[in-house]
Every structure is written in C-alpha cells, then in structure tokens.
Amino acid sequence: MKRYIATFLFLAACAAAQAREVFPLNEGWRFFFKSENSSDNARHVTLPHTWNTDTQATGPFLETTANYQNDMYIPADWASKRLFVKFYGVQSAADLFVNGYYVGGHRGGATAFTFEITDKVRFGSDNALLVVVSNNCRDDMLPTSTDMNLYGGIYREAELIITEKTAVSPLYLGSEGVLVRQNSVGSDRIEGEAEIHLISAGENNCVLTLDITAPDGQRVFTRRQKIRLDGKPVVMPFTIDHPQLWSPASPALYRVTASIGDDRVTDSVTVRTGFRSIHATTADGFTINGERLPVHGVTVYHDNAISGGAFIAQDYDSDLRQIHDLGANALRSAVMPHAQYFYDRCDEQGLLVWVDMPLHRTSFLGDVAYYATPQFEQNGLQQLQEIIAQNYNHPSVVMWGLFSRLWTRGDDVTPYVRKLNDTAHALDPSRPTVACSDQNGDINFITDLIVWRQDVGWKKGSTDDVAVWRDQLQKNWSHLRSGVCYGGSGFIGHKSYTAQAAPRSNWMPEERQTRFHEEYAKNLQNDSLFWGTWVNNMFDYGSARRPYGINGEGLVTLDRRECKDAYYLYRALWNREKPTLHIVDKRRRLRERERQAFQVYSSAGVPTLLVGGDTLAMTEYAACQYRSDSVDVLGTVQVAVAAGELRDSVTIRVGNVLKPKRLPAPRRTAGQQPTN
C-alpha cells in the first residue's frame, strides 16, 4: 500500500500545478473468476487483459464472469476536485463498484465509458475498486450473432481523471467532450462549430476559450466568450481561411483546444481533427474533397494469435504496416470499433475507415441477430451514439456501418434500421451511413451506401457468375450507390491431394481461396459500377465456433507469419509504390502429375519463367495475373521467375509422392436409409 500512497501523493502535487490530470489505471489489478470461492489466490494482471488467450480454441473457450479488483489512495487535497474513472473497452458487460457502492454499469464491449466516483471515494484514505465483467452472450446486448471471439476482460486501458468542479465533461457518451463539426469545407475556407459539453457543480457561468492550431503549429483561430452553464452543450462557431484539407495523400491534422478559465486555465481538453468533404454518387463514385478515389478496402477484425483480443500499440502498428504493404487505402472495422490508437494512426497515415456498429449476423442458421425488444433496441442505439461521439473527430472515419448481413425474415428489422439511420444523421450529418447486405428487399434502401456481400461461385455456381450478377445490378439497380465485398476461407496446411472428393467445412485449401479471388478480381476490380471494393478479410481471426478455431478468410494468417497467395494478388493490383512478383502455389512443393503449368502475379511487367532451365511463355490472363504453357517435368525441379529487378523461385518435387488414401465420393441415395 505504501507504493500507492507515494504514487498518489506525487500525482496530487502534479494536480495542484495543472487543473486536469489523467492518470493510468492499468497496473495493480487482481483478477479472479466469479466461480472461484475466494479472491485469496487472485492473479495479478496489467491492463489490457483478457481471460481467453487460446485464440485457436484448442481448449475450452470461456464465456463467463470475472472480477477485477484494485486499490488506490486518494489524497485529502483532492476533496475539492471531481474524480472520474474511464474504461476504454470492457468485453462485454461491466459493473463498477467503489468501496462496495454500486457506481454504474455499461453494456457493449467496444466503446469507452466513464463514471464519476467523487461521492463514493474516501479522501485521505484507501479506496477499493471492483469491476465485474462478463463476456456471456445476452439477448439485450449487441452483438447477439457473431463468429468472432469475444475474449472477455478489461481488454483496453483505464484511467483516472481529476478535474475542477467546472470542467469539460468526461461523461458525454465516453467521448472527450469536444466534437468538432464541419459545416462547409472548401479549398479557400472552412466553416464549422465546436460542440463542447460542460459539467458544473454550483457555478452559473464560466469563461470558455476555443483555440485551433494548424498542422504547421500556427494558431489560426481563437474565440473567447462568457458561457451560461445551463446543462446544454456550448456551440462555438469558427472559420479557417486557406485551410490545409485532410486527404489520403495529404493527411493534414489540426488541434482544437477548449479551455475554461478567466485569469487562469482551470480545465483544458485538446482533440485532433482534420477537415475534408465526403461525397458518394453513382456518377462520380466516392470522392474526397471533390476528387474521385477508388476505394480498395480490407475488413479487419479484432485479434491475433499472440494478444488475443487485448491489442497493444505494437499490434496495431504492425497490422497497419501490413495493410500499407498490401496497398489498401481503406479498412473496415468489422462488427465493432477498434481502439482510439488505431484510428489516430489512420488519421496520420491517410487511411479511410468504415466503422461498424454490432448489429451483425453471422452465417450460422441458428443465430438470431435482431431481438424485437425495447432492451435490445435501446442498447443498439446507445452503442451507435457512443461509437459516433467517440470517433467523431477522426477525419479517417468516413462512414458509419449500421448493419451487416441481416436476415429479412421473422420480425421486421427495417423500422429499427431506419431509426438507427436517423440517429446517425442527427448526430453526424457530414458522414454517410453504410450497410453490408446479402439479402434482397427494402432493407437495402435505407442507408446512404450499400455494400453487397457476394459469394456466388464459393458454395454454388461458378465464379464467372459474378459477372452475370454485376450486369444484372447494372441493368436494374444502377441508381444505388453500391460497393461490393467478398471473400472465402483458405488454410495453408490444407492441400488438394489430401482431401476427400467433396469439400467439407473443415477442409478449405488455400488453392480454392486463391482461385476465388482471382476470378472476382478479374471481374470486379476497378468496375465503375462500384464506389468501393472490400476484401474479406485482411487477417484470419479467432472463432471458437468454427473448425480449427479460426475463420480462415484472411489474406494473412492469424499469427501474421504468412501471407497467402491472394495477398500477393491484391498487392500486385493495389500497391503502386512497390512492385510485386510472386509464384502462385509455392507451398505445394510435392506434385503428383508430370504435366504442370504455373501462375505468376506481377506488377513489374511480363515475367520470364524458367522451369528446370527451360523458358516457358507466359500469357496475361487478367490484370497482373500471368499463366504459363504446360510442360512435362519429373523429379526435383527449380522454378524461377524474373521481372525487371525482381526475382522469385521455388523448388518442387514432381512424381510419386506420399499421400493419404483417397476416399471415394459419398454415394448418392434417395430416401431414408436403414441403420443398424
């Protein structure tokens, strides 16, 4: 306890020098499951933390309830202050107690929330925090249908906020309390307003100052006015002449500071933002600041093999480097938002972001995604409001996702989706709403943008049928502002010569995923009918509900160690900074048939292919896709390819290879069969 006393006395001295102080609350937590009969053997953990670390679900995946305890000494000098505890992510339901007193609860695993604890703490004494956390699936909390793992725990950071009695509110929907709204954006002038939420205890007015600093550090706007404190947010208009607009090519960021105080500053909050115009039309596609930008996006989930769902900064940085290497200019935060750190980096790097709210249906037939109850609907509205408020100032966030792959059977979900759409527009008129749909019907005509989830040729039909679907969409629904997304599973360790004659759910060879993406890329890439193309997914993700505990639709493995062939296809198509040369199917080094043909992805020009020293002609099948003539080879053969300064090679063995016995295809029969 002496450590806590010394630490917080030091922090108290800091607080006297500056009105608002924010202290990390990540260390010193004791964790134990609620099912345990005592906390005596609680594990000492540091945030972020989750109790599920087996991402591949080889053991039991825990959906349960657990307790997190912490102690802190609150100096007596803070008795005139206000104290708040903020959690940036608790999965999925959380209840906070201070000194045994219930403070409040939060339902939703991906948004921040803040509670004031001023009236629950003992100043000049030790204080006990208890957070009761559950990752159990519930029908009154979204998402109710997903195949991604909800790992549980306080899986993002926490902090203690100390303010004066009158302050910029830490309580407004888990946000910073300052929302920077852009009303009109042009190359010569920006007109906007800052919405500032204030809290007060006893004071009737205050002096509020708004400062805006340009990317080069120059102050470009200042306004100071006396504010009447009536519980309503303060709206302060501003203008900026000759602005630097944010764009993927030039991600210019401004700093906006709201300060309280006359002779001295008693509270201050600074947020970072950027100014840009967003439009999407059938004629011009998706535009940023009036310039058309073909959107090449990837869907990103929320875990990796090392951290589970408890990401740290290095995890996000590594993933963003991989996305940049692929050449994608956009990402979709699937099902729910990522951490603020992730979007801060997207702001700086010029990536476009689509943020989903968790109204989502996975492909399991027994799942229910929408419960027509007041509790369910209110929780969805609450999470949407929190998502928008907390990510409002990020210029990289360009659209709000309202639902994904909902069924249109049973209870009619369209009135609720309309309510969500109206709520999003009321909170943020500057960004379009979007949805991902694989259904027909009125549900597709609610959001501003629609992205069609297409998988024809994966489970049925041929991949060439996607061209027929595209033509029908062009003929009948070209007035819709349409995007398209697609993907299929592929596991590196699954090889076609070891499989049964008929594909199974637990056999998904990489080659099948590769062919699927090749045909879809051939038919859909750069099609002017679509404002954007989204590939599912950037990375494999943990899914305890699936065979092997993984959803294998990623272009990169869950452990981030290996890129699948489809990764190099999109790298060749999208990355214009670094050329790509890649021999397809290099992992299949043992081949039975002597007759072989080879495929190469190249963005460095027509490749030269050598097989065992012989040069084979290559033909461009589609953009960046090259195929060779067939050749007879036997034994150990080196395959090498060159294009410009790039080289790639692989050694294969052709002939009689060891393999499991091939099983015959199941015999087709009709009617019920007798059993023993």
C-alpha positions in Angstrom: 0.0 0.0 0.0 3.0 2.4 0.6 3.6 2.3 -3.1 0.1 3.5 -3.8 0.4 6.3 -1.2 3.7 7.6 -2.6 2.4 7.4 -6.1 -0.8 9.3 -5.5 0.9 11.9 -3.3 3.1 12.7 -6.2 0.1 12.8 -8.5 -1.6 15.2 -6.1 1.3 17.6 -6.4 1.0 17.4 -10.2 -2.7 18.1 -9.9 -2.1 21.2 -7.9 0.1 22.6 -10.8 -2.4 21.7 -13.5 -6.2 21.6 -13.2 -6.9 18.4 -15.1 -4.8 15.4 -14.6 -5.2 12.0 -16.2 -3.5 9.0 -14.5 -3.3 5.5 -16.0 -5.1 2.8 -14.0 -3.5 -0.2 -15.8 -1.4 -1.7 -13.1 -2.1 -3.3 -9.8 -5.2 -5.2 -10.8 -6.1 -8.6 -9.1 -8.2 -10.9 -11.3 -10.3 -14.0 -10.4 -13.3 -15.7 -11.8 -16.6 -15.2 -10.0 -17.0 -19.0 -9.8 -14.0 -19.2 -7.5 -14.9 -19.3 -3.8 -12.2 -16.8 -2.7 -10.1 -14.0 -4.0 -7.2 -15.1 -1.9 -5.5 -16.6 -5.0 -6.3 -13.8 -7.4 -3.9 -13.4 -10.3 -2.0 -10.1 -10.5 -2.6 -8.6 -14.0 -1.9 -5.5 -16.0 -4.3 -3.9 -18.5 -5.1 -4.6 -21.2 -6.1 -8.1 -20.1 -8.4 -10.9 -21.2 -9.0 -14.3 -19.7 -9.1 -16.1 -23.1 -5.7 -16.4 -24.6 -6.1 -19.6 -26.6 -7.1 -18.0 -29.9 -7.3 -21.2 -31.8 -9.7 -22.7 -29.3 -7.8 -26.0 -28.9 -9.0 -25.8 -25.3 -12.3 -24.6 -23.8 -13.3 -21.0 -24.8 -14.6 -19.3 -21.6 -17.8 -17.4 -21.7 -18.1 -16.4 -18.0 -18.0 -13.7 -15.4 -14.9 -12.4 -13.6 -13.8 -9.8 -11.1 -11.1 -7.2 -11.3 -10.0 -5.5 -8.1 -7.7 -2.6 -7.5 -6.8 -0.3 -4.6 -5.8 3.4 -4.7 -5.1 6.0 -2.1 -7.0 9.3 -2.7 -5.2 12.3 -1.1 -7.2 14.6 1.1 -6.1 17.5 -1.1 -8.4 16.2 -3.8 -11.5 16.8 -1.8 -12.3 19.9 -3.8 -11.9 18.1 -7.1 -14.1 15.8 -9.2 -12.9 12.2 -9.9 -13.8 10.1 -12.9 -12.9 6.6 -13.9 -12.7 5.9 -17.6 -12.5 2.5 -19.3 -11.7 2.3 -23.0 -13.1 -1.2 -23.5 -14.5 -3.9 -21.3 -15.9 -7.0 -23.0 -18.8 -7.1 -22.9 -20.8 -6.1 -19.8 -19.2 -4.2 -16.9 -20.4 -3.1 -13.5 -18.3 -0.8 -11.3 -18.2 -0.7 -7.5 -16.2 1.7 -5.4 -15.8 0.9 -1.7 -18.7 -1.5 -2.1 -21.0 1.1 -3.5 -22.5 0.5 -6.9 -21.5 3.2 -9.4 -23.0 2.1 -12.7 -22.9 -0.4 -15.5 -22.1 -0.4 -19.2 -23.3 -2.8 -21.9 -21.2 -3.0 -25.0 -17.7 -4.4 -25.4 -16.1 -2.0 -27.9 -16.8 1.6 -26.7 -15.4 3.6 -23.8 -17.4 4.7 -20.8 -16.8 7.0 -17.9 -18.3 7.1 -14.3 -17.9 9.9 -11.8 -16.8 8.4 -8.4 -16.4 11.7 -6.4 -19.2 10.9 -3.9 -18.1 7.3 -3.5 -14.4 7.8 -2.6 -12.9 8.4 0.8 -10.4 11.3 0.6 -7.2 10.8 2.6 -7.8 7.1 2.7 -7.5 3.8 0.7 -10.2 3.0 -1.8 -11.3 -0.2 -3.4 -12.3 -0.6 -7.0 -14.2 -3.7 -8.2 -15.2 -4.3 -11.8 -17.5 -7.2 -12.5 -17.0 -8.3 -16.2 -19.0 -10.8 -18.3 -18.5 -11.9 -21.9 -21.6 -14.1 -21.9 -23.9 -13.8 -24.9 -27.1 -11.9 -24.0 -30.2 -11.1 -25.9 -30.3 -7.5 -24.6 -26.8 -6.5 -25.7 -25.3 -6.4 -29.2 -23.8 -8.4 -30.9 -26.1 -11.4 -30.5 -24.8 -13.2 -33.5 -21.1 -13.3 -34.4 -18.4 -15.9 -35.1 -15.6 -13.8 -33.8 -14.4 -14.5 -30.3 -15.4 -12.1 -27.6 -12.5 -12.7 -25.4 -13.7 -11.0 -22.2 -11.9 -8.9 -19.7 -10.8 -5.2 -19.4 -9.1 -5.6 -22.7 -8.2 -1.9 -23.2 -6.7 0.7 -21.0 -8.3 2.5 -18.0 -7.6 5.9 -16.4 -8.4 8.2 -13.5 -9.4 11.7 -14.5 -9.2 14.6 -11.9 -10.9 17.9 -12.7 -12.2 21.1 -11.0 -15.9 21.4 -10.2 -16.5 23.1 -13.6 -14.9 21.2 -16.4 -15.2 19.9 -20.0 -17.4 16.8 -19.4 -15.7 13.4 -19.4 -19.2 11.9 -19.2 -20.6 12.6 -22.7 -21.0 9.2 -24.3 -17.5 8.2 -23.4 -16.0 10.9 -25.6 -13.6 13.7 -24.8 -16.5 16.2 -24.6 -15.4 18.2 -27.6 -16.9 17.4 -31.0 -15.6 19.4 -34.0 -18.3 19.8 -36.6 -17.6 20.9 -40.2 -20.5 22.7 -41.9 -18.8 23.6 -45.2 -15.4 22.7 -46.5 -13.7 24.3 -49.4 -10.2 25.0 -50.5 -10.5 28.7 -49.6 -12.5 28.5 -46.4 -13.8 26.2 -43.7 -16.9 27.0 -41.6 -17.6 24.8 -38.6 -18.5 24.7 -35.0 -17.2 23.1 -31.9 -19.8 21.4 -29.7 -18.4 21.5 -26.1 -20.1 19.6 -23.3 -19.5 21.1 -19.8 -20.2 20.0 -16.3 -20.5 22.2 -13.2 -21.3 22.0 -9.5 -22.7 25.2 -8.2 -21.3 27.7 -10.7 -23.6 29.6 -13.1 -21.2 30.7 -15.7 -17.6 30.5 -16.9 -15.2 31.8 -19.5 -14.6 29.4 -22.4 -11.9 29.8 -25.0 -11.6 27.9 -28.2 -8.2 27.7 -30.0 -7.4 26.0 -33.3 -3.9 25.2 -34.3 -2.9 24.4 -37.9 -0.7 21.4 -38.9 2.3 23.7 -39.0 1.8 24.8 -35.4 0.3 28.2 -36.2 -2.8 29.3 -34.4 -5.4 30.1 -37.0 -8.5 30.7 -34.8 -9.2 32.0 -31.2 -12.5 32.8 -29.6 -13.2 33.7 -26.0 -16.7 34.1 -24.5 -18.6 34.0 -21.2 -20.8 31.0 -21.0 -24.0 30.4 -19.1 -24.0 27.0 -17.5 -27.4 25.5 -18.1 -26.7 21.9 -18.7 -26.7 22.2 -22.5 -23.7 21.8 -24.8 -22.0 25.0 -25.9 -21.7 25.5 -29.6 -18.9 27.9 -30.7 -18.7 28.6 -34.5 -15.4 29.1 -36.2 -13.9 29.8 -39.6 -10.5 28.9 -41.1 -9.2 30.7 -44.2 -7.0 29.0 -46.7 -7.1 25.6 -44.9 -5.0 22.5 -45.4 -7.5 19.8 -46.2 -7.2 16.3 -45.0 -6.9 13.6 -47.7 -5.2 10.2 -48.1 -2.4 11.9 -50.0 -2.0 14.7 -47.5 -3.4 13.9 -44.1 -3.3 17.3 -42.5 -4.4 17.4 -38.9 -5.5 20.4 -36.7 -5.5 20.7 -32.9 -8.6 22.1 -31.3 -8.4 23.2 -27.6 -11.3 24.1 -25.4 -10.2 25.8 -22.2 -12.1 27.0 -19.1 -10.9 30.0 -17.0 -10.5 33.7 -17.0 -7.3 34.7 -15.2 -6.0 31.2 -15.2 -7.0 28.0 -17.0 -8.9 25.6 -14.7 -9.6 22.9 -17.3 -8.5 22.2 -20.8 -9.1 19.5 -23.4 -7.4 19.2 -26.8 -8.6 17.0 -29.6 -7.1 16.4 -33.0 -9.1 16.5 -36.3 -9.0 17.1 -40.0 -11.3 18.8 -42.5 -12.5 17.2 -45.7 -15.6 16.8 -47.8 -17.1 13.3 -48.4 -19.5 12.5 -51.2 -20.6 9.3 -53.0 -22.7 9.4 -56.1 -23.5 6.9 -58.9 -21.8 9.2 -61.4 -18.7 10.2 -59.6 -18.2 7.3 -57.1 -16.6 8.1 -53.8 -14.9 11.5 -53.6 -12.7 13.2 -51.0 -12.5 17.0 -51.5 -14.1 16.6 -54.9 -11.6 14.1 -56.2 -12.7 10.5 -57.0 -11.0 7.9 -55.0 -11.5 4.2 -56.0 -11.8 2.5 -52.6 -9.7 -0.6 -52.2 -10.5 -1.8 -48.7 -10.0 -4.8 -46.4 -12.1 -5.9 -43.5 -10.2 -6.0 -40.2 -11.3 -8.0 -37.1 -10.0 -7.7 -33.5 -7.4 -10.2 -32.5 -4.2 -12.0 -33.3 -2.5 -15.2 -32.1 -0.3 -13.6 -29.5 -2.5 -11.0 -27.8 -5.9 -12.5 -28.4 -8.3 -9.5 -28.2 -6.1 -7.5 -25.9 -4.2 -5.4 -28.5 -1.3 -3.1 -27.6 0.1 -0.3 -29.8 2.7 -2.5 -31.4 0.0 -4.9 -32.6 -1.9 -2.1 -34.3 1.3 -0.6 -35.8 2.3 -4.0 -37.2 -1.1 -4.6 -38.8 -1.1 -1.1 -40.4 2.3 -1.7 -41.9 0.9 -4.9 -43.4 -2.2 -3.1 -44.8 0.0 -0.4 -46.2 2.2 -3.0 -47.9 -0.8 -4.6 -49.4 -1.7 -1.2 -51.0 -5.2 -1.0 -49.5 -6.4 2.6 -48.9 -9.3 1.7 -46.7 -10.3 -0.6 -43.9 -13.5 -1.7 -42.3 -13.7 -2.2 -38.5 -15.8 -5.3 -38.6 -18.7 -5.7 -36.2 -17.5 -3.0 -33.8 -14.9 -0.2 -33.5 -11.2 -0.7 -32.7 -9.3 1.3 -30.1 -8.7 5.1 -30.5 -5.0 4.5 -31.0 -5.8 2.6 -34.2 -7.8 5.5 -35.7 -5.2 8.0 -34.6 -2.7 6.2 -36.8 -5.2 6.0 -39.6 -5.6 9.8 -39.3 -1.9 10.2 -39.7 -1.4 7.7 -42.5 -4.4 8.8 -44.6 -6.4 5.5 -44.5 -10.1 5.6 -44.9 -12.2 3.9 -42.2 -15.6 2.3 -42.2 -16.7 1.7 -38.5 -19.4 -0.9 -37.9 -21.9 -1.0 -35.0 -22.6 -4.5 -33.8 -25.9 -5.2 -35.5 -24.4 -8.2 -37.2 -25.5 -11.7 -38.3 -23.1 -14.5 -38.9 -23.8 -17.4 -41.2 -24.9 -19.9 -38.6 -28.5 -20.7 -39.2 -29.5 -21.0 -35.6 -28.3 -17.5 -34.7 -30.7 -14.6 -34.0 -29.2 -11.2 -34.8 -32.3 -9.0 -34.0 -34.5 -9.2 -31.0 -37.6 -7.1 -31.2 -37.4 -5.9 -27.6 -37.0 -2.4 -26.1 -33.9 -3.5 -24.2 -32.2 -4.8 -27.4 -33.1 -1.7 -29.4 -32.1 0.7 -26.7 -28.7 -1.0 -26.3 -28.1 -0.7 -30.1 -29.0 3.0 -30.1 -26.7 3.6 -27.1 -23.7 1.8 -28.7 -24.3 3.7 -32.0 -24.3 7.0 -30.2 -21.2 6.1 -28.3 -19.4 5.0 -31.5 -20.2 8.2 -33.3 -19.4 10.5 -30.4 -16.1 8.8 -29.6 -14.9 8.7 -33.2 -16.4 11.9 -34.4 -13.2 13.9 -34.6 -11.3 11.3 -36.7 -11.0 12.5 -40.3 -10.1 9.0 -41.4 -13.5 7.7 -40.3 -15.6 8.4 -43.4 -18.8 6.3 -42.9 -20.9 4.6 -40.1 -21.8 1.0 -40.6 -25.3 0.2 -39.3 -25.8 -3.5 -40.0 -24.2 -6.5 -41.7 -25.9 -9.4 -43.4 -29.2 -9.2 -41.6 -32.0 -11.6 -42.5 -35.3 -10.2 -43.7 -37.4 -13.0 -42.2 -39.2 -13.1 -38.9 -39.6 -9.8 -37.0 -39.3 -6.8 -39.4 -36.0 -5.1 -38.7 -36.4 -2.3 -41.2 -38.1 0.2 -38.8 -35.3 -0.3 -36.4 -32.6 0.2 -39.1 -34.4 3.4 -40.1 -34.3 4.6 -36.5 -30.6 3.9 -36.4 -30.1 5.7 -39.7 -32.0 8.8 -38.5 -29.9 8.7 -35.3 -26.7 8.6 -37.1 -27.7 11.5 -39.4 -28.9 13.6 -36.5 -25.6 13.1 -34.6 -23.4 13.5 -37.7 -24.8 14.9 -40.9 -21.3 15.0 -42.5 -20.8 11.3 -43.0 -22.8 8.8 -45.0 -24.2 5.6 -43.4 -23.4 2.3 -45.0 -24.5 -1.4 -44.6 -23.3 -4.8 -45.8 -26.1 -6.9 -47.3 -26.6 -10.3 -48.8 -30.4 -10.1 -48.9 -33.0 -8.6 -51.2 -35.7 -6.3 -50.0 -36.4 -2.9 -48.6 -33.6 -3.2 -46.1 -31.1 -2.2 -48.9 -32.7 1.2 -49.5 -32.3 2.8 -46.0 -28.6 3.6 -45.6 -26.8 6.1 -47.9 -24.4 3.5 -49.2 -24.9 -0.2 -49.7 -22.2 -2.9 -50.0 -23.2 -6.2 -51.4 -21.7 -9.3 -49.8 -21.3 -11.6 -52.8 -20.1 -15.2 -52.7 -21.5 -16.8 -55.9 -19.1 -19.5 -57.0 -18.0 -20.2 -53.5 -20.7 -22.6 -52.3 -22.7 -22.8 -55.5 -22.4 -21.8 -59.1 -19.3 -20.6 -60.8 -17.1 -17.6 -60.1 -17.9 -16.4 -63.6 -21.5 -16.0 -62.5 -20.4 -12.9 -60.6 -20.2 -11.1 -63.9 -23.8 -12.1 -64.6 -24.8 -10.7 -61.2 -22.8 -7.5 -61.9 -24.6 -7.0 -65.2 -28.0 -7.5 -63.6 -27.1 -5.0 -60.9 -26.1 -2.5 -63.6 -29.3 -3.0 -65.5 -31.8 -2.9 -62.6 -30.2 -1.1 -59.7 -27.5 1.2 -61.1 -29.1 4.1 -59.2 -27.9 2.6 -55.9 -24.6 3.8 -54.5 -23.2 0.3 -54.5 -20.0 -1.2 -53.2 -19.1 -4.9 -53.2 -17.3 -7.2 -50.7 -16.3 -10.8 -50.9 -14.0 -13.5 -49.5 -13.6 -17.2 -48.9 -11.6 -19.3 -46.4 -8.3 -20.8 -47.2 -5.9 -22.7 -44.9 -2.2 -23.0 -45.8 -2.0 -26.5 -44.4 -4.9 -27.9 -46.4 -3.7 -29.4 -49.7 -6.0 -30.6 -52.5 -4.3 -34.0 -53.0 -5.0 -34.9 -49.3 -8.7 -34.1 -49.5 -11.8 -36.1 -49.9 -13.6 -35.9 -53.2 -16.2 -33.5 -51.9 -15.2 -30.3 -50.0 -16.1 -30.2 -46.3 -16.5 -27.4 -43.8 -13.3 -28.5 -42.1 -11.3 -28.7 -45.4 -10.7 -25.4 -47.0 -7.5 -25.5 -49.1 -5.7 -22.3 -49.9 -5.8 -23.0 -53.6 -9.6 -22.7 -53.6 -9.5 -19.4 -51.9 -6.9 -18.3 -54.4 -9.0 -19.2 -57.5 -12.0 -17.5 -56.0 -10.1 -14.2 -55.5 -8.5 -14.4 -59.0 -11.9 -14.6 -60.7 -13.5 -12.0 -58.6 -10.6 -9.6 -59.0 -10.8 -10.2 -62.8 -14.5 -9.4 -62.9 -14.9 -6.7 -60.3 -11.7 -4.7 -59.8 -12.0 -1.1 -61.0 -15.5 -1.6 -62.2 -17.1 1.9 -62.3 -20.4 0.5 -61.0 -18.9 0.2 -57.5 -17.6 3.1 -55.5 -15.6 0.6 -53.5 -14.3 -3.0 -53.3 -13.8 -4.6 -49.9 -11.9 -7.9 -49.4 -12.9 -10.2 -46.6 -10.6 -10.3 -44.6 -7.2 -8.8 -44.1 -6.3 -11.3 -41.4 -7.7 -14.6 -40.2 -9.4 -14.2 -36.8 -10.2 -16.5 -33.8 -13.6 -18.2 -34.0 -14.2 -20.9 -31.4 -17.4 -21.7 -33.2 -15.6 -22.9 -36.4 -13.4 -25.9 -37.2 -9.8 -25.3 -36.1 -11.0 -22.3 -34.0 -10.3 -19.9 -36.8 -12.2 -18.0 -39.5 -9.8 -18.5 -42.4 -11.0 -15.8 -44.8 -7.9 -13.7 -44.2 -5.2 -12.8 -46.7 -2.7 -13.2 -43.8 -2.7 -15.9 -41.1 -3.8 -15.3 -37.6 -0.3 -15.3 -36.3 0.7 -12.8 -39.0 3.6 -15.0 -40.1 2.5 -16.0 -43.6 0.8 -14.2 -46.4 -1.5 -16.3 -48.5 -1.3 -16.3 -52.3 -4.4 -14.0 -52.5 -2.4 -11.4 -50.6 0.1 -11.1 -53.4 -2.7 -10.8 -55.9 -4.0 -7.7 -54.3 -0.6 -6.4 -53.6 0.1 -6.6 -57.3 -3.1 -4.8 -58.1 -3.1 -2.1 -55.4 0.4 -1.3 -54.3 1.8 1.3 -56.8 4.8 2.2 -54.6 6.5 -1.3 -54.6 6.1 -3.8 -57.5 5.2 -7.4 -56.8 6.4 -10.6 -58.3 5.1 -13.9 -56.8 4.9 -17.5 -58.0 1.5 -18.8 -57.0 1.0 -22.1 -55.1 4.6 -22.3 -53.9 3.6 -24.1 -50.8 2.5 -27.2 -52.8 6.1 -28.5 -53.3 5.1 -32.1 -53.8 3.2 -32.7 -57.0 2.0 -36.0 -58.5 1.3 -35.2 -62.1 4.1 -34.7 -64.6 2.2 -32.2 -66.6 2.5 -28.9 -64.9 1.5 -25.2 -65.5 2.4 -22.2 -63.4 0.9 -18.9 -62.4 2.6 -15.7 -61.5 1.4 -12.4 -60.1 3.4 -9.5 -61.5 3.0 -5.7 -61.4 6.6 -5.3 -62.7 5.8 -6.3 -66.3 5.6 -9.6 -68.2 7.6 -12.1 -66.2 10.2 -14.5 -67.5 9.6 -18.1 -66.2 12.3 -20.8 -66.1 11.4 -24.4 -65.2 14.4 -26.6 -64.8 16.4 -24.2 -67.0 13.8 -24.1 -69.8 12.0 -20.8 -70.5 8.2 -21.0 -70.7 5.9 -18.5 -72.4 3.6 -16.6 -70.1 0.2 -15.1 -71.0 -1.6 -12.3 -69.2 -4.9 -13.9 -68.1 -6.2 -10.8 -66.2 -4.6 -7.7 -64.7 -1.3 -8.7 -63.0 -2.2 -12.4 -63.5 0.1 -14.5 -65.8 -0.2 -18.2 -66.7 2.4 -20.4 -68.4 2.1 -23.0 -71.1 2.1 -26.6 -69.8 5.3 -28.6 -69.5 6.2 -32.1 -68.6 8.6 -32.3 -65.6 9.8 -35.1 -63.3 11.8 -35.2 -60.2 13.3 -32.2 -58.3 12.8 -29.1 -60.4 13.6 -25.4 -59.7 11.0 -22.9 -60.9 12.3 -19.3 -61.1 10.7 -16.1 -62.4 12.1 -12.7 -63.1 10.5 -9.3 -64.0 12.7 -6.2 -64.0 14.9 -6.4 -60.9 12.5 -8.7 -59.1 13.1 -12.4 -58.6 11.1 -15.3 -57.1 11.8 -19.0 -57.0 10.7 -22.4 -55.6 11.9 -26.0 -55.7 9.2 -28.6 -56.3 9.3 -32.4 -56.5 7.2 -34.0 -59.2 6.3 -37.7 -59.4 5.2 -40.3 -56.9 4.5 -38.5 -53.6 3.4 -39.9 -50.3 -0.2 -39.0 -49.6 -3.2 -40.4 -47.6 -5.5 -42.8 -49.3 -8.1 -41.1 -51.5 -11.6 -41.6 -50.3 -14.4 -42.1 -52.8 -17.1 -39.5 -53.0 -20.2 -40.3 -50.9 -22.7 -42.5 -52.9 -25.9 -40.5 -53.7 -29.0 -42.2 -52.5 -32.7 -41.2 -52.1 -35.0 -41.6 -49.2 -34.2 -42.6 -45.6 -31.5 -45.2 -45.1 -31.7 -48.1 -42.6 -29.4 -48.0 -39.7 -28.0 -50.8 -37.5 
